Amino acid sequence: MQTKILIVDDQPEIRELIKVTLRIDNYAIFEADNGLDAILIANRERPDVVLLDIMLPGDIDGYEVCRRLKTNPDTTYIKVLMLTAKGRAIDREKGLKVGADDYFAKPFSPLELVNRVQQLMAAD
């Protein structure tokens, strides 16, 4: 079965970079540019992994997306990797507190991103 990945970032160029990076494996990739769409797509498509930015337009930021996914019994299994420019320890702690499985600061190494996604998938 094909692994599904949801990329959530408001910057199209970042989403494209992540897609290009992940093309080395056979992933089904979905995209959202805001928190509300991320939650709707996650509920509909049931991705295995969500690559989630924190700073998103609208009322729902990445922390809230993560919290909602992890507290919903239908989506709690989804692995969440926060991929964000917010690299301070306090930001990381907050991300892990709301349920993120991993936290990765931008700018990122494409190889390291692939490794982190593979580690999350192997953690089942």
C-alpha positions in Angstrom: 0.0 0.0 0.0 1.3 3.4 -0.9 2.3 5.8 1.9 0.3 9.0 2.0 1.9 12.2 3.0 0.2 15.6 3.5 2.4 18.7 3.1 1.0 21.7 5.0 2.8 25.0 4.2 1.5 28.3 3.1 4.5 28.8 0.7 4.1 27.1 -2.6 7.8 27.0 -3.2 8.4 25.1 0.1 5.7 22.6 -0.8 7.3 22.1 -4.2 10.7 21.6 -2.7 9.3 19.0 -0.3 7.5 17.2 -3.2 10.6 17.1 -5.3 12.6 15.8 -2.3 10.1 13.0 -1.6 9.8 11.9 -5.2 12.7 9.5 -4.6 10.1 7.2 -2.9 6.7 6.3 -4.2 4.5 8.5 -2.0 1.0 9.7 -2.6 1.3 13.4 -1.8 -1.4 15.8 -0.8 -1.1 19.5 -0.1 -2.7 22.2 2.0 -1.8 25.9 2.4 -3.7 26.5 5.6 -4.8 24.8 8.8 -8.4 24.3 8.1 -7.7 22.6 4.7 -5.0 20.5 6.4 -7.6 19.1 8.9 -10.2 18.5 6.2 -7.7 16.7 3.9 -6.3 14.7 6.8 -9.8 13.5 7.8 -10.7 12.7 4.1 -7.4 11.1 2.9 -6.0 9.7 6.2 -2.4 10.3 5.4 0.3 8.3 7.2 2.5 11.4 7.7 1.8 15.1 7.9 4.7 17.5 7.3 3.3 20.6 9.1 4.4 24.2 9.2 3.5 26.1 12.3 3.0 29.6 10.9 -0.1 29.3 8.7 -2.7 31.9 7.5 -6.1 32.0 9.1 -7.2 31.1 12.6 -5.7 27.6 12.8 -1.9 27.4 13.2 0.2 24.3 13.0 0.1 23.7 16.7 -3.7 23.6 16.6 -3.7 21.4 13.5 -1.5 18.9 15.3 -3.5 19.1 18.5 -6.8 18.4 16.6 -5.3 15.5 14.7 -3.8 13.9 17.8 -7.0 14.2 19.9 -9.3 12.9 17.2 -9.6 9.1 17.5 -9.9 8.8 13.7 -6.5 10.6 13.0 -4.5 10.1 16.2 -2.3 7.5 14.5 -1.1 10.0 11.9 2.6 10.8 12.3 3.2 14.5 12.5 6.6 16.1 11.6 6.6 19.8 12.3 8.7 21.4 9.6 9.1 25.0 10.5 11.3 28.1 10.7 10.5 28.3 14.4 13.6 26.5 15.6 13.9 27.7 19.2 13.7 25.1 22.0 10.5 26.6 23.4 8.8 26.2 19.9 10.0 22.5 19.7 8.7 21.8 23.3 5.3 23.3 22.4 5.2 21.2 19.2 6.0 18.0 21.1 3.5 18.9 23.8 0.6 19.2 21.3 1.5 15.7 20.0 4.1 16.1 17.2 6.1 13.0 16.6 9.2 14.9 15.4 10.3 18.5 15.0 12.5 19.7 12.2 13.7 23.3 11.6 14.0 25.1 8.3 16.1 25.4 6.3 16.3 21.7 6.1 18.6 19.1 4.4 16.5 17.2 1.8 18.3 14.0 2.7 17.6 14.5 6.4 14.0 15.1 5.6 13.7 11.8 3.7 15.5 10.1 6.6 13.1 11.6 9.2 10.0 10.5 7.2 11.4 7.0 6.8 12.1 6.9 10.6 8.6 7.9 11.4 7.2 5.3 9.1 9.4 2.6 10.6 8.3 3.6 14.2 5.0 1.8 13.8 
